[in-house]
């Protein structure tokens, strides 16, 4: 599979957002954000996207506990995520890497 990078964004989009990056990563795993399949997640808080990009799996788990998203079949959702090994396929744009680093230093919450 190919890596998701900033230059993979649609032509009309100058800057990739956390939301668009999460949508692309989910797509690699066969998951549709707010889709109709039982393994598709339903996002209830728009802050979810930034949190997942900033905190990775910890942000995914904590945002679930905060009820920012849900999924009828968590087992299938996580199987899909783990099966594609997203961490090896992700090429996070520099703007997100810098923000992640600053968040760790300054503990943005």
NURO-629309 format. One line per field, with one value per residue: residue number from 1; x, y, z of N, C-alpha, C in turn. Coordinates in steps of 0.02 Angstrom, whole numbers, always signed. Atoms other than C-alpha are relative to their C-alpha. Layout:
N
k <- NUM	...
npx <- X	...
npy <- Y	...
npz <- Z	...
capx <- X	...
capy <- Y	...
capz <- Z	...
cpx <- X	...
cpy <- Y	...
cpz <- Z	...
REM end
This chain:
109
k <- 1	2	3	4	5	6	7	8	9	10	11	12	13	14	15	16	17	18	19	20	21	22	23	24	25	26	27	28	29	30	31	32	33	34	35	36	37	38	39	40	41	42	43	44	45	46	47	48	49	50	51	52	53	54	55	56	57	58	59	60	61	62	63	64	65	66	67	68	69	70	71	72	73	74	75	76	77	78	79	80	81	82	83	84	85	86	87	88	89	90	91	92	93	94	95	96	97	98	99	100	101	102	103	104	105	106	107	108	109
npx <- +42	-38	+2	+43	-42	+34	+12	+54	+63	+32	-31	+29	-16	-69	-30	+36	+24	+3	+59	-12	-50	+34	+43	-43	-26	+56	+13	-50	+20	+66	+47	+27	+22	+73	+28	+57	-20	-6	-68	-11	+10	+44	-34	+47	-34	-49	-67	-25	-51	-63	-24	-29	-63	-48	-14	-1	+46	+24	+54	+57	+32	+28	+57	+56	+24	+34	+60	-7	+17	+20	-2	+37	-43	-69	-45	-16	-35	-70	-32	-16	-54	-61	-18	-36	-61	+0	-59	-51	+23	+15	-52	+34	-31	-42	+40	+29	-56	-19	+52	-6	-58	+19	+50	-34	-40	+42	+60	+62	+60
npy <- -59	-62	-44	-59	-59	-64	-13	+43	-35	-22	-60	-61	-5	-21	+24	+57	-10	+61	+37	+33	+53	+56	+31	+38	+58	+47	+29	+52	+59	+21	-30	-64	-42	-11	+44	+41	+68	+5	-16	-71	-39	-58	-52	-45	-61	-18	-2	+68	+5	-28	+41	+62	-17	-22	+49	+67	+50	-23	-47	+39	+33	-48	-34	+48	-2	-64	+5	-43	+43	+68	+48	+60	+60	-19	+56	-3	-64	+6	+49	-35	-47	+37	+41	-39	-27	-70	-37	+7	-30	-71	-51	-58	-62	-35	-43	+41	+24	-56	-8	+56	-13	-55	+25	+40	-46	-47	+35	-34	+38
npz <- +0	+4	-59	+4	-10	+9	+71	+24	-11	+62	+31	-26	-71	-5	-61	-28	-69	-40	+21	+65	-11	-33	+50	+45	-37	-8	+67	+11	-39	+21	-46	+22	-56	+3	+51	-18	-20	-73	-21	+12	-61	+2	-38	-33	-21	+51	-29	+7	+52	-26	-55	+27	+32	-51	-52	+31	-28	-64	+16	+25	-57	-47	+30	-4	-69	-9	+42	+59	+56	-19	+54	-22	+0	-16	+16	+71	+10	-20	+44	+63	-13	-13	+57	+50	-31	+20	-22	+52	+62	-9	+9	-27	+22	-49	-45	-54	-41	-42	-50	-47	-43	-45	-46	-51	-42	-37	-24	+20	-15
capx <- +0	+54	+92	-29	+60	+16	+33	-102	-234	-362	-306	-424	-351	-190	-161	-206	-309	-315	-488	-435	-284	-392	-516	-373	-300	-470	-494	-331	-406	-573	-662	-776	-795	-982	-1013	-1149	-1049	-1044	-854	-868	-847	-973	-887	-983	-851	-749	-602	-581	-475	-345	-336	-302	-167	-86	-97	-108	-180	-192	-298	-406	-439	-465	-580	-684	-695	-747	-887	-817	-849	-927	-933	-1055	-918	-759	-685	-694	-641	-481	-447	-453	-341	-214	-217	-157	-21	-57	+95	+208	+104	+83	+190	+126	+155	+283	+150	+72	+242	+287	+120	+141	+313	+248	+101	+219	+328	+189	+51	-88	-255
capy <- +0	+178	+306	+448	+614	+797	+804	+669	+797	+848	+985	+1113	+1086	+1181	+1113	+943	+952	+829	+780	+744	+645	+538	+508	+450	+336	+259	+231	+132	+14	-1	+108	+253	+392	+409	+266	+133	-26	-92	-64	+117	+244	+380	+541	+650	+782	+872	+884	+697	+721	+835	+723	+566	+651	+728	+579	+429	+271	+350	+491	+364	+268	+418	+503	+343	+345	+528	+474	+578	+429	+258	+102	-45	-174	-118	-291	-276	-93	-134	-289	-181	-49	-176	-281	-138	-84	+100	+158	+93	+173	+346	+489	+626	+800	+909	+1029	+886	+820	+993	+1008	+835	+883	+1047	+958	+838	+981	+1098	+969	+1056	+999
capz <- +0	-28	+105	+141	+121	+116	-73	-89	-42	-173	-293	-216	-43	-6	+168	+238	+397	+540	+482	+302	+363	+479	+337	+224	+358	+394	+208	+201	+331	+241	+368	+324	+451	+485	+365	+370	+404	+582	+588	+530	+669	+704	+758	+883	+919	+786	+907	+881	+725	+805	+957	+856	+754	+907	+1024	+905	+984	+1156	+1082	+992	+1152	+1264	+1140	+1136	+1326	+1316	+1196	+1052	+937	+940	+836	+844	+807	+894	+868	+679	+683	+778	+674	+517	+594	+654	+497	+384	+507	+484	+581	+441	+305	+379	+319	+432	+360	+449	+518	+618	+677	+743	+830	+908	+973	+1045	+1124	+1213	+1275	+1329	+1365	+1267	+1338
cpx <- +44	-8	-47	+45	-39	-16	-52	-68	-30	+29	-27	+16	+75	+35	-42	-19	+3	-58	+13	+51	-31	-46	+42	+27	-54	-14	+49	-19	-69	-55	-22	-23	-73	-33	-55	+17	+9	+70	+18	-13	-46	+31	-52	+32	+56	+71	+34	+60	+68	+28	+33	+67	+53	+22	+0	-48	-27	-59	-62	-38	-33	-60	-61	-30	-37	-63	+2	-15	-24	+1	-36	+44	+73	+50	+22	+38	+75	+37	+22	+59	+67	+25	+41	+63	+11	+64	+57	-18	-9	+63	-32	+35	+36	-41	-29	+56	+22	-52	+2	+58	-16	-50	+32	+40	-44	-64	-64	-59	-60
cpy <- +62	+41	+59	+59	+63	+13	-46	+33	+20	+65	+65	+11	+15	-32	-58	+16	-66	-44	-37	-56	-61	-36	-44	-63	-53	-36	-56	-65	-25	+24	+67	+38	+18	-41	-45	-72	-3	+16	+72	+40	+59	+53	+49	+66	+14	+4	-68	-4	+27	-45	-64	+14	+19	-55	-73	-47	+20	+49	-35	-32	+48	+37	-46	+1	+65	+6	+49	-39	-67	-44	-63	-62	+20	-55	+2	+63	-8	-53	+32	+48	-37	-38	+40	+33	+72	+37	-4	+37	+76	+42	+66	+63	+36	+42	-39	-26	+55	+10	-55	+12	+55	-22	-42	+45	+42	-30	+39	-44	+44
cpz <- +0	+63	-13	+15	-15	-73	-31	+8	-66	-24	+30	+73	+6	+59	+26	+72	+37	-24	-66	+7	+33	-49	-47	+34	+10	-65	-15	+35	-20	+47	-27	+62	-12	-55	+28	+22	+76	+27	-14	+64	-14	+45	+26	+21	-51	+26	-4	-47	+23	+54	-24	-33	+52	+47	-25	+35	+68	-10	-26	+58	+48	-29	-2	+71	+15	-43	-59	-63	+27	-62	+24	+5	+10	-18	-73	-16	+16	-41	-66	+9	+9	-61	-53	+27	-20	+19	-51	-64	+4	-10	+21	-23	+57	+48	+58	+46	+48	+55	+52	+49	+50	+53	+55	+47	+46	+27	-14	+17	+0
REM end
